[in-house]
Amino acid sequence: MSSISVQAEPILSVRDLKKHFGGKKTWSGAVSKTIRAVDGVTFTIYEGETFGLVGESGCGKTTLGRCIARALDPTGGEVVYAPKEGGAVDLASLKPRDLRPYRQDVQMIFQDPISSLNPRMTLLDIIGEPMVVNGLARGEEVKHRVGDLLERVGLRAEYMVRYPHAFSGGQRQRIGIARALALNPRVIVCDEPVSALDVSVQAQILNLLQDLQAEKNLTYLFIAHDLGVVEYLCDRVAVMYVGQVVELAETSDLFARPLHPYTEALMSAVPPANPRAARAPRLLEGDLANAANLPPGCHFHPRCGYCVERCRTEEPELREYSPGRFVRCHRAGELKLDGVAELAEADL
Amino acid sequence: MNHDRHILLEIDELKTHYHTPQGVVKAVEGASLKIREGQAVGVVGESGCGKSVMLRSILRIVPQPGKIAAGTIRFRRKNGEMADLTAMDSNGRAIRDIRGGEIAMIFQEPMSSLSPVHTIGDQIVEAIQLHKRVPAAKAREMTIEILAKVAMPRPDQIIDQYPHEISGGMRQRAMIAMALSCEPRLLIADEPTTALDVTTQAQILALMRRLQAEFGMAILFVTHDLGVVAQMTEYVVVMYMGQVVESAPVDDIFFAPRHPYTHALLHSIPRLGQRSAGQRLEPIRGTVPDPFARPSGCPFHTRCRFNDGQRCVSELPALREVGPDHQARCHYAETLGLSGVAAPLERVSA
């Protein structure tokens, strides 16, 4: 995949997006702790690109994806969308009724192809219902369109009378993709679309997503924890750690020369699929920080091998290190961190 | 592979079948493998390939209605005698001594395999007291010691905590501690890091490597992650539809695979550093066949690029020697000229 062209226009601009859970009075009158699942995330996605979002479980990447698709209502911040006809709307603040025309434009593909399909609906209903609800097609026309979509994702049109249980995991994920395409969206939020699939099927789905993107000029927000998949598919990548973006860069730059110690740790933790490589991962101490009780200063400092006094007290800002490269670390640039090439060389 | 070491476990032509109202599912259909003392062997395969059923057959914990239909599983007991586990009563004294005492198992999901209503300490103490005659106070002491060995932070506090109070990585450490508490000679690890994040996975793998060296136990490592296989094992067994399709030293699997399925697995996964090579993924076409309708001939022929349309469709290939310590189940193993993964330097130079 080529990197994004210079002329590409922003399609989604996420600005200081926040989603907090809890902080409410419980039945006993006590106030529950506020969990800052997404805590001030800012980035821009350009039309036609695949924007990757990586991080470990609990870092807020799924919550962020859901806020963008308004499956969840954000606590604060903006998600500025540029509709086809021009202008700009803030999806985060629109009332449900006003949001409706834009819902078609932003669709989702989910991780678990079993629980995300209603077992009591046929494929025709699963894929056709959104078309009927949004007035895109009626009667026989729905069947035609569903048949076309099924064929486009590599299934047979006759399958539309069947129920999801009749299909394997990979086929179900194809159904989920067909449903997402039913409304001719411009942006698809893909939340770990291949992580529940067998390895031999993963590649089929990744290739299908790539082909559909080229054909329909789709923009993907691709959420994943598998760095190999992200490197393969994404044009730009944002790395998240407890609710915040800690680094954002073009994929090749990020993997060649990470600027944030967490990015380096993530990359070095992936066991190389090569028995002659003896990589010593930069092991992180302890576990992910608790989003209900964040450490002071830089949230990563208790696990960071490069931590200095300043990191313990002063929270770093996400700053533009060089054009298009953002990092949230006081010591970015002064540290010499290893990219995949150095890690691979250290293997030999 | 070190041939001086004794064979610890030898599975020979194992068949484990499930008799269901819809028909017979041949979950394991002729699987063979050998593990030597202290050796780390990897089992690779996709879901439904029979790897978990094979592991459960070893410990005789195959859930109903599964039954071992044929084959032997010979295990070298502590006293040096080779015992056939398939001949044992699945509830008998002998197999119960072996479970936990000589062969221990750790599972993929530490949350669902630990009891939520007992403390970590109670569960490990129980395991110790099942196999060793020690007073409760001594068993508790041993538990704290083993928790410290698996690098559990604050072992004297964690021992009195419940599984839900600790993180996923710590739960997996607790499970490993429990498995090691009776000093087994074989540890069966069923996808032990699949449910963990990569940074936690790296911690657990490093721990397992250290413990293997320290305890000198053999490990049967089941996973679908080729990176984990490459880093953790000496010898690899690849399974497809209940059969071993290839087994070889780990280096041969990665650099000189002989079975089209192994080759396809190596090339269908995006690996870190591969993008710069500008390759498109080569997926394996189709999906794993329905277990009720096993394909004729070679079970992989429906998805194989090299299917000849004749012999592959009609004749089941035998698992045969194709190199030193290297077996493959393919009619054309020697002539396909399959390529392994490229050397790491070529892979990343952009």
Interface residues (C-beta under 8 A of the other chain):
Chain A: E56 S57 S168 G170 Q171 D198 V199 S200 V201 Q202 A203 Q204 L206 N207 H225 D226 L227 G228 V229 E231 Y232 L233 T251 S252 F255 A256 A265 L266 M267 S268 A269 V270 P271 P272 A273 N274 P275 R276 A277 R279 P281 L283 L284 G286 D287 L288 V340 A341 A344 E345 D347 L348
Chain B: E46 S47 P153 S167 G169 M170 D197 V198 T199 T200 Q201 A202 Q203 L205 A206 H224 D225 L226 G227 V228 V229 A230 Q231 M232 V250 D251 I253 F254 A264 L265 L266 S268 I269 P270 R271 L272 G273 Q274 R275 S276 R280 L281 E282 P283 I284 R285 T287 V288 R303 V341 A343 P344 L345 R347 V348 S349 A350
